[in-house]
Amino acid sequence: MAPNTSVPHTPNRPGAGRIRRSAAAALAALTAAALLSACGYGAAKSEDKSSAAPAASGGSSAKLSADTVKIGYFGNLTHATALVGLKEGLFQKELGATQIKTQIFNAGPAEIEALNAGSIDIGWIGPSPAINGFTKSNGSSLRIIGGSASGGVKLVVNPEKIKSLDELKGKKIATPQIGNTQDVALLNYLAEKGYKVDAQSGGGDVSVVRTDNKVTPDAYKSGSIDGAWVPEPTASKLVTLGAKELLNEKDIWPDKKFVITNIIVSQKFLTEHPDVVEAVLRGSVNANAWIKANPDKAKASANAAIKEAAGNALEDAVLDPAWKDIEFLDDPLASTLQAQADHAVTAGLLKKPNLAGIYDLTLLNKVLKAQDKPAVADAGLGVK
C-alpha cells in the first residue's frame, strides 16, 4: 500500500450529548463483495459466543446511565486491547456497577449486523467493515471513537519460488477475503508496481487467491499458493512452515503506521450513554498503557484469552514474532483509513464513499486530556 497524503485535520466538536446523526450519504454503494473482514489464524470458532465478564476487584461502584454494555471483538491478536482489557478487569474497573456482556465474532460483517441490531453496543473491528457499515447505512449506523492497533501485516512467500519483489509475476498470492483490508492492500501494491489484476476474479499478472486465514497454512503446505499477504498471526504461522518475510506492510506507510483495528460504537448508544462510552474508552486507554508497560504479561494474557475463545493457544514460535509486530495505540490513524478507502476505489472494489462524520473522537480526547496525553486527529472526517 502506498504512502498517503494526510487530509487536513478538522477539530472535533466538544460535547458528546450534542451528537446528531450524520446527514452525509455515500456517493455510491459498495460493490457487493467489497470490504469484508477476515479474522486471523487462531481466531474464534465459527459460532459467536456470549458471556458476562466478571467484575474486577477494587473496581468503582459508580452507577452509570446503562446497566449493561455489550462489547464485541475478535479472538485474535490484533484485538488484544479488548482481550487484555477484559481479562485483566481494566474495563470493568472503569464501568463500576455497569455489567459487561461480550460477544466474539469471526468476521466484520457479522459484527456490523450485531451492532445494527443492538446485539452489541461497542466493538473492536478492522477498517474495511467499519467503512462498509458506515457507508451502507448512509452514515447513520456507527462512529469510530478510538484506535486500537497498527501494523501486523506481512507478505510472506515460499523462498524457493519467490526470492524478491520483482518475482511476483505468474505467482499465486493469498489474501484473506475479496475486498478485505489485506486484499485491498495487495491489489493496490500490485497496481503501483505495474501488474494488471482483475479485482473481482483475482486473475492477471499475479493470481490473487482469496483463502480463509484458517486454511491458508494448509494451502501453503500443499503448494496451492506461493505466498500470502496476511495479518498476524497467520504470517508468523506461515514462517514456521518455511515461508520467508518479503515485505512488512508498515514499511510502505508514512511513519510505519496504519490502522488495523478501531473501536466503533452504535450512534444510538453513543447518544444515549456517553458516560458508558467514555468509561469504555478509559478502559481501552488504560489497557494499551498496561500492554506497553507489561509486554510479556500482556502477551500471555492475550494468548490465554485466545485459548478461551478458540480452544487453543498460539505456540510461542507464532505468538512471539506476531506480538512484536503489532503496535497498540489510542490514535485511530484517521488519515490511513481514508487512504485505505481510496486504495479500494483504485482497485475497482469500491465506488467513492463519503466518510464525513465517520469519526467522533470527542470522548477519547477528553480521556487523553485527563491523563495529560496529546489529542488525536480525525483527518477532517469527524462529526460536525
N, C-alpha and C positions, 0 to 999 in steps of 0.2 A: 504494500500500500504506500503510495507516495506521500511525501510531506504535504501538509495542507497549509493554507493561509488562514490564520485565525480571523473570525468575524469580530468587529469591534464590540466591546462589552457595553451592554445597557444595564444600568444599576437596577437591582431588584426593588420592587415597590414594598415598603415595610408594611407589616400588619397582615398576618395570615387570615384574620377574620374578614378582610375585605376582598378575599379572593373570589373572583367570578369565573364562570366558565368561559373558556376562550371561544371567541366567535370565528377564529381562523379556520378555514376549511382547507383540506388538501386540494392542490391544484389539479390532481388527477389521482385515480385509485391505484393502489399497489397491484402489481401483477399477482395472479393467484398463487404462484409458487414462491414469491419473493419474501425475503426477510423472515424466514422461520428461524427458530433457535434450536441448537442441539446441545445436549449435556455431555460432559466429559467422561472419560474412562473412569469407572469406579463410582458413577453417579447412582441415584436411587433406582430401585427396581421399577418395572413398568407401571405398577399401580401407585396412585398417590396415597400418602399416609397422613393421618391427622393425629395430633396428640396435644395435650396441655403441658406446657413447660413448667417445671417446679419453681416455686418462689425461692429466691436466693436468701440465705441467712443474712441478717443485718440490713435487709433492704428497707426502703421507705414504706410507710403505711399510708402515704398521702392518697387521698381519693381524687382521681382524675375524672374526666367527663364521660368516659366509657368504662363499663365493667370488664370488657374483653377487647383485646386487639388480636386480629387474625393475621399471622405472618406467613408468607410463602417464600420458598427458596429452593435451590437445587442441592443435592447431597454431593457436591464436588468442591475441589479446592478453590476455584475462582469465587466461590460464595463463602469463603472461610470467615469473613466478618460476621455473617449470620451464624455459621456453625459454632464458632468460638464464643461469640457474644451470648448465644443461648446456652451453651453448655456450661460456661463459667458464671452464669447468672447476672451478666452485666446489663442486659436489657431489663430483666425483672427488677433489679435494684432501682432503676430509674422509674419504672412503671408503678412501683408500690403495690397498691391493692388491685390494680388492673391486671387481670389474668391474661396470659399469653396462650394462644392456641396456634399450633404450627401445622403447616401442610407442605410436604415435599413433592416437588414436580420433576418430571423428566425432560420437559420441553417448554419453551417460552409460550407458544400459543395456548397451551392448556392453562398456564398461569394467568395469561391475559384474560381468558374466558372466566376464570375463577374470580379475578378482580372485577370484571364487568358484572358478574352475577352476585357479587357481595360475599362470596365464599372466603375471600381474603380481603384484607384492607390495605396491607403494605407488602411489598415483595422485593426480593433481590432478583435481578434479571439482566440479561445481556442487552446491548444497544439495539440490535435489529428488531426483536419483538417489541421493545418499547416504542420504536419508531412506527412499527406496524400497527400496534394498538392505538396509538395517538392519532395516526392518520386515518385509519378506518373509522374511527369514531368522530371524525371531523373536529378533533381537538377537545372532545368533551369527556373522555374516559379517565385519563390519568395525568399525573405530573411526575417528572423526575425531580426528586427532592434531595438527592445526595449521591455521592460516588461511593465506590467500594473497592474496586480493584482495577489495576492496569497491567498490561503485558500478559505473559504466559501463553504465547502463541508462536509456533515454530514450523518451518518447513524442514522435515527430516526425510532422508532418501536412502535408498539402497546404494551403498558406495560402490558396488560392483557395476551398477548400471548408470549412475549419475555421479560425476566427480566435481562438477562445477555448475554454476547457474546458467552457463552457456550451453548446457547439455540437456535441457528440458524438452526440446522438440522431439515429438514422437513418443514421449513417455506418458505414463498414466499416474496422475497425482490425485489423491483422495482429498475430499473436504467432507465435513460432517453432513451437510444437507444443502440442497439447492437454495440459494438466496440467503443462507445464514451468514453470520459475521465473517467467518473464515472463508467461506465460498466467495463472498464479495471481495475480500482482500486478495485472494489468489487471482480472480478474474481481472481485477484492476492492475495487479502487478504484471500479469502476463501481457495485458494490453499495452502497458507502458514499455515493455520490452519488445514490442512489435509482433507478438504472437497473435494469431487470429483464432478465437474460440467462440463457438456459439453458446451463449449464456444458458439457453434453455436445455439443450441436449448435452452440453459439455464436450461436444466433439470439435476437433480442429487440430491446429498445430501441436497442441498439448491436449491430451484427453483428461478432462476434469471428471473424476469418478465420485459421485455422491455416495458416501458409505457411512453408516451409523458408527459413531466412535466405539461403541461396544464391540463391533465386529471388525474394526479396522486392523487390530493386531493379527487376527486370523487371515485377513485379506493380504496383509504384508507377508506373512509366513508362507502363504500359498503361492505368492508371486503374481497375484492378480492386480496388484498395484506396485508402482515403483517408488512411491513416496507419498507423503501426506502433508498438507498444510492444516494443522490441527492445534487445538488448545491443550494446555496441560490438564491432567497428567497423561493424556494419550500420547503426546510427543515423547515423553520420557519412557513410557512403556515400549514404544517402538525402538527406542535406543537400546533398551535391554535385549531386544531381538536382533540387534546388529545394525540398525539404521544409524545414520550419522546426521548431525545437525548441519544443514546447508545454509539456513537463514533464520535469524531471530527477527520476528516482525517488528519488535520495538526499535531495531536498528534503522528502520526506514521511516520513523516518525520523529518529528521535532521533539527534542528533549527526551527522546526514548520513552515517551508516554502515549498511551491511547486507551480509551475506556474498553474494558471487557465486562464489567459488572456495575450496574447502577442500582439505586433504590427508587422504587416507584410507589405511588400511593393513589388510591381512588380519589378523585376530586371531591366526591360526596363526603368521604371520611375526613379528608383534609379540612373541608369547610366546617363540618360539624364537630370535629375533635382535634383542633390544632394542638392542644396541650398534650394529647396522647402521642401525636406525631412528633412533637418536639422531644418528648421523653424517649421515644424510639431512636431519634437521631442522636440524642446524648449517649444512649447506649451504643450506637454504632461508632461514634467518635471515640468513646472510651474503649471499645473493643479493638479498633485499629491501633490506638495508642498502646493497649496491652499486648497486642501481637508484636508491635515493634520493640517493646521493652522486654518481652519474654519470647523470643522467636522459637526456641526449642520446645518450651511448654505449649506454646500456641500451635505449633506443628503437630504435636502429639494430641492435643485437644481436638484439632480439626480432623485428624485421622480417626480418632475414637468416634467422633460424630459421624464420619463417613461409614464406619463399620456398622454403627447402629442403623443408618439409613439404608445401606446397600447390602449388608450381610457379610461383608468382608472389607478388611482394611487394605490400604495400599502398602506394598512392600517397600522397604527402605530405598532400594535401587530406583524406584519410581518416585517415591514421595520426596526424597531429599532434593534432587535437581528441579523437580516441578515446583516445590515450595520456594526455592531460591529465586525462581524466575518471575514470580508474581509479586507485585507491589500493592500493598493495601493502603488506601488513601481515602480521604474525605472528599476531595475535589472530583466532581463528575467529568472533568475534562471536556467541557461542552463543545469546544471547537472541533474536537475529534469526532464527536457524534455527527455534527454537520458534515464533516469530511467523509465519514462512512456512508452517509446517505447519498452524498454526491458521487461517491465511487459506485454505488449500486445503480444510480442513474446512468453513469458512464458505461457500466457493464451491460446495460439493457434489461436489468431486472426490476427496475423501479421507475415510475414516472415521477417527475419532480414533485416532492412533497412540500407542504408548508408546515414547518416545525415551530412557527412562532407560538410561544406560550407553552411549549413542552416542559420547560423548567419553572419551578418555583423554589428558589434557594433561600427564601427569607428566613425560615426557621433554622436551617443549617447554619447560616451566617450568624444568627442570634446565638446559637450554641457555641460556635467557634469564637465569637467575640467574648463570651463569658469566660472562655478558657485562654484568653489572650492569644488566640491563633488568627492568622490572616483570613480575610474573607475570600470566597471563591467566586468565579465569574460564570455568567450564563451565556456568554458569547452572543448576546443580543437576542437570545431565544427565550427570554423569561416572560412570565405572565405580566401583562400590563395592568 
